[in-house]
Amino acid sequence: MTKLMSRLIWPSMIAAVTVAGPAFAQAADESFVDANEEELSEAPGADTAITVIGSRRKDRSITDTSVAVDVIQPEAISTTGYTDLNDALRTLVPAFNVKRLQGNDGSSFVRPVTLRGSPPDHVLLLLNGKRRHRAAVVQIGTGHATTSGSQGQDFNVFPPIAFERLEVLRDGASAQYGSDAIAGVVNVVLKDDTSGGSVMAQAGKYYDVGGETYDVQGHLAFGLGETGYLNVSGQYTHQNKTFLGGKNVGAEALREMGVADVPVHTAGNGEPFYEAIKTVWNAGVGLGGDLEAYSFGNYLKSDSSVTFFYRQSMAAGGLPAHSTFRDSAFDNTPAYPETFDLRSIYPGGFTPEFAGETEDFSIVGGLRDDEGAFNWDVSARLGNNHIDYRIYNTINPSLGAASPTSFDPGGLTQREFQLEGDVSYGIPNGIFASDILVFGGASYRKETYEITAGEPASYEVGPLRDLPVGSNGFQGFSPDIAGSFTSDSFAFFAETDVDLTQAWNIGLAGRYEDYEQFGSNFSYKLASRFELSDLLAVRGSVSTGFRAPAAGQLFGTSQTSQINAQNQFILDAVLIPGSPAAQIFGSQPLIPETSFNMSAGIVVTGDSGFTTTLDFYQIDVDDRLLLTPPITTTAAQRGELAAIGFTNGASVEQVRFFQNRLDTRVRGFDLITTYGFDWGPAFETNVSLAVNYNEQKLRTDPTEFFGAGTITEFERGLPRWRGNLTLNNEFGDFQIMTRANYYGSWRRRNGNEFLEREPAVLFDAEITYTGLEVVDLSLGARNLFNKFPPDRGEGLKRVGLIYDNHSVFGVSGGFYYLNAKIDF
């Protein structure tokens, strides 16, 4: 890696200086849209995009900061063709990635993101600079060692039309923003206009597999008196499922045999059904002098559903019947006087439908004075994320004919309350080139995690207790699992920032946190930037980080039906760490993760929007909190589970639990280059190149914790290379965007084997007509040439999985859309 970096940094610097020459000769046009840091700013100069993240100073631009920051404008989001912020960020920021994990339990509804190869709970989401609450879903079913077990925040809860801009800090920031900011921070800044508004509408579908999508967004701004503002935004989205055309040979054989009610779709690994209403508000009013009262927040209501794998009713096509259809030894006994045949309910088999209804709410209110040298801000925050699960078109076989076919398995809630206050002051002096900024504050945060029990039929053991127990596909939460669990923490933080000279800036931050369950931690950060010339600057940082286990990781548990390497359904249990059940398998109580981050980079800034930034990073995490690989239970262990009263203990065939067992390292770099060309009064081209290289290593011996397969999955399960090249062209009343998205090679675990995934390039295109007086019209396509991921072998093709359902770039092929936007 060191040799690779040295080979890349010098050619990049030389190329930057070489290209900068003609850039200086270009006259900067006032209408130039600077694409710096992923099509970032709407100003003529690259250094005019001001950011409030990464430093507490108010006058830092994206090229002035000591660490890597992207500032993304809403127009860049709309050109991706996505209304889901997860996918838009994946397209625009190569260091950011997210998969579509359809059919992976709760991960189907709250998708786990990664930044610089780090899991969702190492990436902190802010709204207007204030921490967001976590999602209630703990990522149990991601199928990947990097993200499995994480409990992060849901990025897909805001209407994009509400954004003034997005700020992505690609650097460790725990000392500044607290636990969870080990890899970076995403800050959503809301509009604060006093008049006007806009409406956007999109209609689209995938080329071959359905997935019709309709999306409408609106924004209105009002003035409140002479000094106030109120901005209200809303979004309605409706997306149908995609079905990828795979055929299950067993289902097809049953159909040929004339068996009734064989499901049409037996493998639902495409896009889920999704319907949502999202709202956001942002308000403030002057109270006299420089004092302002403010409030902002959001409300989301969504419903989503996915199709689980087919349960075959009888042997056919070379595939066996599913275990739910087998005969019971308790038929025609006092326990069950009749004979139960599930084929009387599902003669052609069944595919469980798993659904989640989510409510997400947050409100922040406070008072602040952010004018002049002395500033202060006092705020309170309440956030709540709740998901109710439903599963239907299924059965609890152990109940026999008395079983319902739809179930309420229970729900999950994450609730957070926070009080925070901070002050800052710019100390004038005659020694340094700027005032000395001194910033400090304190915070109290309380997290509550709730598990709501499902209806009894979703978890209880019926008289046919040798058949699968609970609602098949996703078993309900039983009363002994349900409950409310809390975690409290206090924090004190401080930061200082000063320009020692006109060319040299330095910043220092520290944070002390004390957690109820885990004790205290002190994190620090030192960052600096030195300007060698008007063209070239160097920057870097050193920091430590801290992440306490989330309440959902401490107390969350579940039982689900999983498919093992032999395509057999087995009962899988996630155990509470350190609980009596988990101790049977060697579990220990959890401890916090700690991190040490280093970054170093260069910034090349020319005229006409030319910039190049190259930032190297290393993230070391000690005591990494990971979900164990599945542990196959022995008969003796199942007996121990049953003896302590663990629900379905005698039937649990594999278990998992969270543990701090490994130390990890992430190394890589981000390269971003932008340049603008003027072809005449109405002809412009802006070019943006963004590249991320990222590799993961396990720094401690993993063999006692991970098998060889999981080690390879952890280290090579994501592409090491990501990149995109974007061209924005303006020709009179037409704007044309073209983008190439590159995904490097990676490895896909497939049972005990690995499938090599070759690099892939996907192309996006959009043309916009702005010549109409009141509306802009756009026609676009993402994945223009309809590229699908490769398959996972003949065995899974036989059951209908014709594409890799964990592909890094999606599974449903090309998507075309028509957008309309009205500003008023």
N, C-alpha and C positions, 0 to 999 in steps of 0.2 A: 504493500500500500504506500509506503514512504517513497519508494522509487517511482511508483505511478504518479504520485502527487508532484514530485520534483520534475517529472517529464512533462506534466501538464501545465504547471504554473508559469514557467518561463515562456513557452510558446504562446500561452494566453496573453501574457503581458506584452510580448513583442507584437502579437497580432493586434492587441488593443491600441498600442501606440501607432502602429502602421495605419490602421483604419481611421484613427482619430484625425490624421492629417487632412484628408478631404472633408472630414466633418466640420473642421474649423472654417472651411471655405463656404459652407452652406449658410445662407441667411435663415435664421429661425423665424418661421411663420407663426403669427399669433394664434392661428387656428390649429396648429399642430397638436395632435393627441399623443402625448409621450407614453410610450409603452413600457417604460422602465419598471422593472420588477413585475412582470406579467401584465402589461398593458395598464399602467398604474395611474397616470396623472393626466389631467386635461389641460395642463399649462404648457407654455412653450419650452421652459427649461426643465431639465430632469430633476433639478434640486428644489423644485417648488412644491412637491408633494409633502406637506407637513404631516408628521406622525406624532401621536401622543403615547405610543407604546414603545417600550425599550428604554426610555429615559423620561424622567419627570420634567425635563425642560420642555417649554412650549415652542421653541424655535428650531427644532431639529427636523431636517428633511431626511428623506430616505438615503441620500448619499452622505449626509452629515453624521449619521448614527454610528456608534462604535460596534454595532452588531448588525446582522442581516435582518432587514425588515422589508416586507412587501406591502405596498398600498394598492389595493385593487378597487377600481371604480365599478359601479353597477353596470355600465355599458359593457365592460369586459365579461361580466357574468352572463349577460343576455346573449352574447355571441357564442357561448358554449352550447346553447340549445337546451340547457338543463334548468329546471325549476327547483331541483334538489341541490342545496348548497354543498352537500358532500361531493357530488359528481362535478359540480362547477369548480370547486377547489382542486379536485384531482386533475382536472383538465388544465388549470391555470398554474398550479404550483407543483412541479415535479416531485418535490420532497414530501408532498402530501398524497396519501393513497387511501382508497376505500374499495371494498369489494361488495358485490351483491350476493348476500348469503341467503338465498331463498330456501326455505325449508329447514333452516337451522334454528328452530325454536325462537326465542326472543330476539336473536340476532337478525331475524328476518325483518323486524320492525325498527330496531335501533342499530344502525350499521356501525361496526367498529372502525374507526379511522386510525391511520398511522401518520406520524410526522417524523421524517428522518429515521424511519424504521422503528420508531418507538410506539408503544401501545397507546390506546385512547386515554388512559388515565395518566399519561405523561404529557398530555396536550391540554392546556387550560383554555376554556372558552369564556370570553368576557362580552358583556353587552354594555356599551358606553363606558367601558373601563371598569365595570363591576363584575365580579365573579358570578358565573351561572351555576345553578344547581346541577347535580348529576342526574342522569337518567336512572330509572328504577331497574332497568335490565342489566344484569350481570352477564357478561359475554361468555356463556358456558359453551355454546354450540358453534363457535367460529370455525372449528376444524383446522386451526393453525396455532402453533405454539406461541407466536409473538403476541397475538391478541386474545387468545383464550384465557378467560378468567378476569378480564379487565372490566372496570365499571367507570366509564367515562361519561361525557355529556353528549346530548343529542344535538347535532348541528342542524338538523332539518326541521326547525320549529319556527323560523322567521320568514315572512314574505320578502324576497329580494328587493322588491320595489321600495321597501322602507329604508334601504341602506344609503347612507351618504358615502360610505366607503368601507372596505375591509382592511384590517391591518394584520399581517401575519409576521410575528416575531419568530425567527428561526434560530433560537439560541436558548440555553438554559436560563430560567428566570425565576426560580423558586425564591431567591432572596428578595425579589421585588414583588412577586404576586402570590407567593405561598405555595403550599403543597399542590402537586399535579403539574407544575410548570417545568418539569425536568427537561423536556425536549423543546418546548416552545409555547407560544400563546397566540390565539386568534381573537382579535377584538373586532366586534361588529359595532360600527358607529352609525347611529340613526340620524335621519334627516331632522333638522331643526328650523325649517322654513316658516315664514309667517304668512304666506299666501301661495296660491297655485295648487297644482296637483297633476296627476297623470293616471292613465289607465293602460294596462297591457293585457293582451290576450294571446294565447297560443293554442293551436290545434295541431296534433301530429300523431304518427303511429310508426311502428317498426315495419320494415319493408315486407317481411314474409310471415311474421308470427303474431300479428295482432298488436295488443298493447296500446290501443287507442287512448290518447291523452288529451285532456282539455284543462286549460289553466287560465284563470282570470285574476288579475291583481289590480288594486287601486290604491292611490295615495291622495290624501287631502291635507292641506296645511292651513291653519288659521292663526291670526294674530290675537293675542290676549292682552287687551289694553295697548299701551304704547311700548311695553317692554317684554311682553310675553309671547309664547308660541305654543301651538298644539298641533302635532302631526299624528294622523291616524292612518294606518295601512292595513290592508286585508288581502287575503288570497284564498281562492277556492281551487282545489286540484282534484281531478278524477282521472284515475289511470286503471285501465283494464289489464288483466293478466296477459302474459305471453305464454304460448305453448309451442314448444320447439319441435314437435313432430316425431319424437321418439316412440317406438313401438315396443311394448313388452311382449316377448314371445309367448309367455304363459297366457296373458290376456287374449292375445290373438288366437291361440289354440282353443281357448274356451269359447271364443266367439264362433270359430269354425265348427265347434261341437254343438252349437245351438244353445249354449248356456245363457240364461237371461241376465240382464242388468250388469253386464261387464262394463266397468267405467271406460269412458271414451279416452280420457287423459290419465295416464298411469304414472307420469313422472313430471311433477310441476316445478321444474328447476329454472323457470324463466323469471320474468318480472312479476311481483305480487300484485294483487288488487290493492289499490290505495285510494282513499278519499279523505280529504282533510280541509279544514277551515283554519287558517292561521291569521291572527291579528296582532298588531304591535301599536303601542302609542309612545309618544315622547313629548313631554310638556315641560315648560318652565315659565316662571313669571318673576319679574323684578319686584323686590320689596322695598326699594329705596336704597340709594347709594349704590354699592356694588353687590348687594346681597340678592341672591336668587334662590327661590324654592323650585325644586324640580321633581319630576316623577316620570318613570318610564317602566315598561313591562310588556308582557305578552300573554296571549291565551291561544292554545291550540286544542283542537278536537279532531282526532283522526281515527279512521277505521281501516284495518288492513288484514288481508288473509292470504294464506299460502296453502298449497296442496302438498300433503305428505306422500310418501311412497305407497305404492299399491300393495295391498294385502290379498294374496291370491287364494281363492276359495278351495281349489283342489289341484292336485298335481297335473300339469299339462305343459307341453312345449319344452320338456326337459327341466322345468322348474317345479319345486315342491310347493305344497300348500303352506300358507302361513300358519304359525303356531296358534293363532287365535281360533283356527278351524279344527284343531285336533280334538279327538274324543277325550272325555274326562273319566278318570277312574271313579269319580263320585256320582256319575250318572246312575239312576235307578238304585239309589241308596237312601237311607233316612235323611242324609244331608240334602239330597236333591232327588226326589222320587221319580222325576221324569227323565227323558233323554233329551239333551240339549244339542241341537245341530244349528250352528251359526249360519249355515247355508239357507235356512228358512228365512233369515232376515236379509242376508247379503248373498244371494245365489252366485253372483259373478264376482264376488270379492268387493273390497271397498278401499277408498283412498281418503283417509282422515283430512278434514279441512281445519286448519289451525288459524285462529283469528286473534287479533289484539286490538282493543279499543283504548286509545291513549288520550289522556288529558294532561296538558302541560300549562302551568301558570306561574308567572313571576310578577312581582311588583317591587320597585325600588323607589324610595322617597328620601329626600334630603334637603339640606340647606348648604349653600356654598358661596364663597367669595373668591372668584378666580381672576380678579383684575388687580393690577399693580404688583408690587414686590412681595406683599404678604398675602398668602392665600390659605383658605381652609375649607374643609368639606366634611360634613357629618351626615351619615346615611344609615338607613335600615333596609334590609332586603329579606323578602320571603319568597321562596321558590318551592314548587310542588310538581312532581312528575308521577303520574299514576297510570298503570296499565292493567286492564281487566282482560284476562284470557278467556277464550271460548274455543271449544273443539267439538266438531259435529261430524256426522257421517262416520261414526266410529262406534265402539262398544267397550264395555267392561266385561270381558268374557267370563270372569269368575262369578258374575251375578246371574249368568244364564239368561233365560228368556225375560227375566224381570229387569234387565239392564236397559236404561234409556240409550238412545243413539246420539244424543247431544248432551254436553256437559259444561258446567261452569267450574273450571279447575281452580279458580281463585285469582288473586291479583297481587301486584307489587306496588309499593309507594316509596318514593324518595322525597323527603321534605327537609328543607334547610332554612335556617334563620340566621341572619348575620347583622351585627352592629359594627360600624366602622367609622373611624374619624382620623383625619390627617391634616397636617399643617405644612406649609412650605414658606420659605423666605429667601429672597435673593440678597445676599449681604454685599453691599458695595465695598470696593476696596481699590486702592491705587497700585496694587502689586500685580494682579493677574489681568488677563485680557477680557475677562467677563466677571460678572457678579458670582459669588460662591452660592450655589443653590443648596439649601439645606432642607431636607424633607423628612418627615417622620409621622408615625401614627400607631394606632392600636386597633385590634379587631377581636370580636368574640363571634364564634360560629358554632351552631348546634345542628347536627345531622340526625335525622330519624329515618329508620328503614323499617317498613312494615310489610309483613307477609300476611295476606288475607286467606283464610281457609276456603277451599272449594266446597261444592256440595258433596255430601257423603258418597254418592255413587261414583264420584270421580277418583276416589282413592281407596275405598273400602275393599276388603277381601270378602268375596262371596262364598257360597257353599261349594263352588267348583274351584277350590283353591289351588288345584294343580294347573289351571289355565292362567294366562297372563292376567295380572291384577291391575285395576284402575283403568281410567279412560285411555284407550290404546293410542299411542302416539305422544301424548303428554299427560302424565298422571297428575291429578289434583294435589294441592297442598293440604295436608292433613292438619288437624288442630294441634298436634304436638310439634309441628313445624312452624305453625303460624305464630305471630306475635309482633310486638313493636320493640325496636332496639335503638338506642341513642348513643351518640358520641359527641363530646364537647371539646373545643379547643380555644386557646387564646393565642394571640400573636402580637408582637411589638416589632416595628420595622423602622428603618431609617435609611436615608440615601443622601449622597452629596455629589454634585457635578460642577465642574469648573473648567474653563478654558485657561490653562496655564499660560499659553501664548496664543497668538492668532492661529497657530498651526497645530497646537497640541491640546486635546481635550482628554480629561480623565474623569471617570465616575466610579463611585464605590457604594455598595449597598449591603445591608445586613438585616437579617430577620431571625427573631427568636420565636419559636412556637412551642406550645405546651399542650399535649393531647391527653385526655382523660385516661385512655387505655395504654398509651405508649410512652409517656414521659415527654421530655423536652428535646429540642434540637435547635442548633444555630447554623444558619446558612449565610454565605457571603458571596459577593460578586464584585470583581474588579474588571472594568472595561476601559479601553483607551483607543483614541484615534489620532494619528499623526499625519498631517498633510505635507508631503514632500514637495509638491508643486501644485499649481492650479490644475494640473492634469492628473496627478497620482497621489493617493493617500493609502496608508496602511491602517488596519484596525484589528482588534482582537479582544478576547475576554477570557477570564478564568472564574469559575463559579462552582459552588457546591449546591446540592439540592436534597430534598427530603419529601418523601411521599408516604403518608400514613395509610394503612389499609382502609378502604371505604367500608361503611357500615354493611353494605350488601355483600362484601367479601368476608366480613367477619361473621355474619349471621345468615347469609343466603344459603338455600339448599333446594334441591329438586330431584325428581325422579322422572326419567323419560325413556322412551323406547329408542334405541340406537341400532344402526346397522354395523356389524363388525366386518372384518376383512373377508369373511366367508359369505357376505350378503345375508347374514342371519340377524333377526331382530332379538335384541337382548335388553334387559332392564338395567339401566345405568343410573347410579345415585351419586349426586354431588353432596359431600358431607361437610358439616360445619367444622372448620379447623379446630383441633384440640378437643373436640367433643368426645364423649365415650365411644361413639361409633367410629370416629376417625382414628382414635387411639389404637383401635384394633389393628390398623394398618400403618402404625408408626407416626401418626400426625403429631405435630408440635404447635403450640400457640404461635400466632403471627407476630412479626416485628416490622417496623418501618423499613422502607427502602431508602438508601442514601446514594447520592450521585456526585460525580466530579466531572465537570465539563470544561473543555478548552476549545477555543475557536481563534482563527487567524485568517485575515483576508486582505485583499487589495480592492481599491475603488479607483476606476479610471473614468474621468468626467470630461467630455468634450463639448463642443457646441452642437446646436440643432438636435438636442435630445440624445446625443451619443453618450452611453454609459456602459461600463463593464464592471461587474462585481464578481469576485471569486473568493469564496469563503470556505475554509477547511474547518472540520469539527471532529471532536472525539467526545463521546458520552460514555462514561464508566458508571455502571449501576451495581452497587453491592446489595446482597440479600434480595435479589430480584423476586418479586412476588409473582408466582406462576401457578397455573393449574396443573396438577400432576397429569401425566398420561394415564389412560385407563388402566386400572389394576384389576386383573381377573381374580375374582374371589374363589376361595377354596370352600369345600363343604364345611370344614371346621369353622371358617370365618363366617359363613352364612349362619351357622348354628349360634355363634357368639352374638351376631346381630339380632337374631330372633330372641335370644335369651335376655337381652337388655331391652326388649320391647321395641326395637327399631321397626318402623312400618315396612312391611313386605320384606323383612330381613332375610327370610328363607329363600326369596326369589331374586334377590339382587345379584346379578352376575358380574357386574363390574362397578368400581367406585372411583371417584376422583375427589380431590380436595386441594385447597390453596396451601402453598408452602413457600418459605423463604429458603431456597436451597442453592441458588446459583448466583454467580457474579457475571455480568455481561458487559460487552463493549460494542459500541457503534462508532464507525469511522466513515468519513465521506467528505464530499464537498458539493457546493452549489455554484454554478457558473451562470450568470445572467448577462446578456448583452443586448442592447437596443440601439437602433439607429433610424433616422428619418431622412427621407429624400423629398425635395420639392421639385416637381416636374413643370410647374407653371402655376398661375393664379388659382386654378381649381383642380390640380392634380398632385396628389401626395401619396407616398408609400412609407409606411412605418414597419420596421422589422424587429421582432423580438425572438431571441434564442435563449432558452432556459434549459439547463442540464443539472441533474442530480446524480451523484454516485454515492452509494451507501452499502456498507458491508457490516454484517453482524458476526460477533464471535462470542463463544462461551469461555470466560476467563478461568473458570474452575472446572475440575473434572466432573462432567455431567453424567457419567456412566451409572452412578447409583440412583440417579433421578430420571434420566432420559435414556431411552434406547437409541441405537444408531439411527433409526429412521427419524425420530423426533429431532435429533441433533441436526441432521441434514435439513429437515423441514424448517427449523429455527434459523439456521444460517443461510440457507439458499431458497427459502420458500417465498421470497419476494424478489422482484427484479433488482439487481444491483444498479442498473442504469435506467434512468427515466429522463425524458426530455421532450421539449416541444419547440417547434419553429413556427412562428405566426407572422403572417403578412396582412396588414391592414392597408387597403388601397381606397383612395377617394377620387372619383372621376365625376366632377360636377355634382349631379343629384344622386349619384350612385356610390355606395360604399360596398366594397367586396372584401370579405375576410376569408383567408385560407389558412389552415393549420395542419401540421403533421405532428402526431403524437407517437413517441417512441417508447416501447416497453422492452427492456432487455430480457435476456434469458433467465429462467428460474426453474425450480424443480417442484413437481407436484407429487406429494406422497400419495401412494395408491396401495393400501394394505401394507405389505412389507417391502414393496418395491417403490421405485421412483420413476417418474416420467419426466424426461427432459423437455422443457418448453422453450421453443426457439423464439428469438426476438420477433416482435410484431410492430408494424407501423400502421396506424389508423389515421385517416384523413377527415377533416371537417371543413365545411364551406358554408358561407352565408352571404347573400346579396341583399342589400337594403336600399330601398328607393325613398328619398327624402323630399321629392319634388312636390308632394301634395301639401296643401296648406295646413291641415290639421292632423295628419296621421303619417307615421312612418311604417312602411310595410317591409317585412323581411321574409325571405324564403331560404331555408337552410337545411343542411343534413349533417348529422354527426355519424362517424363511421361510414363515410360516404360510399365506400366500396363493399359494404355489407360483410365485413370480416367476422367470422365466428371463431371461437376458441377450438383447439383440438379436442379429441375425445379422450377417454380414460381407459380404453381397451375394450375388447370384444365382450368381456363378461358384463360390464355395465351397459354396453349397447343393448345387450339382450333384455335388460330390464327397462330400457327406454331412455337411459342417460346417454345421449349422443354427443353432448358437449361437456367440457369440464365446468361443473357448476360452481367452482371457486376461481374462475378466471380473473386475472388482474384487470381486465378491461371490459368486463361485462359478458353476458351470455346470449343476448338476443339480437345481435347483428345491427344493421344500419337503422337509423331513425330519421325521418324527414318531418319538417314542421313549417308552419306558417305563423309568423308573429305580426301583431299590429300594436302600435303604441301611439297614444294621444297625450300630449302635454297641454296644459291649460293654466 
